Amino acid sequence: MSVRIALAQVLPAWEDTEANLALVDQYASSAAHAGASLVVFPEQVLCGWDPSSSAGAEELDGNLVQALKRSAYLNRIGLIGSIRERVEGGVRNTAIVIDESGRTRAVYAKRHLFTPGGEDRAYLQGDAPGVFECGGLRFGLAICYDLRFPADFTAYRAMDAEAVLVLAAWPAERLRHWRLFLQARALDNRLYVAGVSYARGTTPVGGYAGGSAVSDPDGEFCAVAGEDAGLLVAELDPDRIAAARRGPDPARGPPEG
């Protein structure tokens, strides 16, 4: 049985958590009405990604997480958002998986900080993978720059993941890399890779151009968003995963030598 997911391609209001929580609630409602079991939001959707700022950081039982849990519960949908998580010794860039009952199912802190932008000077590195199940599929989690590190995706495959969700704030000038990596990570590991990024627009940090997409286990896009804000819905089919893992289909070409 396939699992329907929704990627909420939005541009967060800069450092305005109240406006962004309203945005989350709006898209969670739309995703639920579209029949999705899970709605996924981009990196740092509640404040806007800033590699140098820890403003608004809180612990996992803080007000922002509670608000995300309320949205998931009221809309009866699984939800993945992210916060600046305060931990002992500093702050982490953290994704949180919440089920339709409003319970936390997984927490993942970004493991590969964007050192070219100085994120490693303001944030602590995560040290563990994040996995959870939804609708009978096993998912892994990654955040933006993590996409450039293939070993993480290979490790998720070894953990029996069937899909990896990538929360990102991917810049417009490197959109070609984004598309390439989504397809490569999916093909290499014969799983779905779904990436959600910021809609077209600018923040004090940079410019964005959408491009949220889902690559199937053969490395082909099965859903692609344009530049504008919107909801991208995709069906993840376990039969497609199984077929890809059995090897090339002879009907689609000669055996590989």
C-alpha positions, -999 to +999 in steps of 0.1 A: +000+000+000+014+034-010+020+063+013+010+098+003+033+125+015+031+163+010+060+187+007+052+222+018+073+245-004+071+278+014+092+309+021+093+316+059+086+350+072+120+361+085+123+356+123+085+357+127+075+325+144+039+335+149+034+341+111+053+309+103+032+288+127+001+301+109+017+290+076+024+256+090-011+252+102-025+263+068-004+238+048-010+210+073-047+215+068-043+215+030-021+184+031-047+166+052-075+175+028-053+162+000-052+128+017-016+129+028-004+109+058+026+132+063+034+168+056+071+179+055+083+215+059+117+230+048+147+236+071+140+261+099+105+269+087+096+286+119+122+314+116+141+311+084+175+295+080+204+316+093+237+299+099+248+326+123+217+330+145+205+310+175+177+335+183+145+318+196+163+285+204+144+263+229+143+228+242+122+201+227+094+207+252+092+244+244+064+264+231+073+261+194+073+223+195+040+223+214+025+245+187+037+220+160+022+192+180-012+210+182-012+216+144-005+179+138-032+168+162-059+193+151-053+185+114-049+148+121-017+145+100+019+135+106+041+166+105+078+173+102+091+207+112+123+220+127+135+243+154+167+258+168+171+233+196+188+244+228+209+216+243+237+214+268+266+234+254+248+252+226+222+249+199+214+224+172+195+226+139+169+199+146+140+183+127+111+169+147+087+142+135+052+144+151+024+119+144-013+126+139-019+122+176+006+150+184+033+127+197+070+130+189+081+100+168+117+110+159+142+138+164+172+144+141+199+171+144+218+181+113+250+162+111+268+181+084+268+218+092+273+242+063+308+252+071+312+276+041+285+297+057+298+295+092+270+273+106+296+253+125+304+284+145+269+289+157+255+253+159+265+220+174+268+190+151+242+162+154+256+127+160+229+102+152+206+092+123+168+098+125+144+070+115+107+065+119+078+047+103+046+060+087+020+040+068+042+009+068+072+026+052+105+033+071+119+068+066+152+084+073+159+121+078+184+146+065+188+183+065+201+203+035+239+201+034+236+164+045+225+157+010+261+161-002+272+131+019+263+098+003+275+076+032+246+088+053+221+076+027+239+043+023+236+039+061+199+046+060+195+019+034+214-005+057+189+005+084+161-007+061+149+028+052+127+029+021+127+067+018+147+096+030+132+131+036+155+161+031+145+194+048+164+222+031+170+259+024+188+252-009+201+283-027+189+292-062+224+293-076+230+257-068+197+242-078+213+220-104+232+203-076+201+198-056+183+180-084+214+159-092+219+148-056+182+139-050+183+116-080+218+101-072+210+093-036+178+076-046+193+056-074+224+046-055+203+031-026+171+021-045+148+042-023+127+073-025+144+107-017+120+136-012+135+171-008+115+202+003+131+236+000+121+273+001+098+288-024+110+316-047+122+347-028+150+361-007+160+364+029+188+383+045+209+351+039+202+344+002+179+337-027+158+307-033+139+292-063+118+263-051+126+230-068+112+207-042+111+172-057+107+135-051+130+110-068+119+074-072+142+043-065+153+043-102+165+079-098+137+094-118+116+123-106+080+113-099+070+147-085+086+182-091+076+216-079+082+249-097+094+280-080+063+293-063+049+284-029+026+254-029+020+218-018+037+190-037+020+157-032+036+123-041+027+086-037+055+064-024+049+029-036+066+000-018+062-021-049+084+004-069+111+000-042+109-038-043+111-038-081+141-015-082+159-036-056+155-067-077+176-051-104+172-037-139+140-046-157+149-066-189+119-052-206+135-017-204+168-027-220+195-053-224+214-066-194+243-045-182+277-059-188 
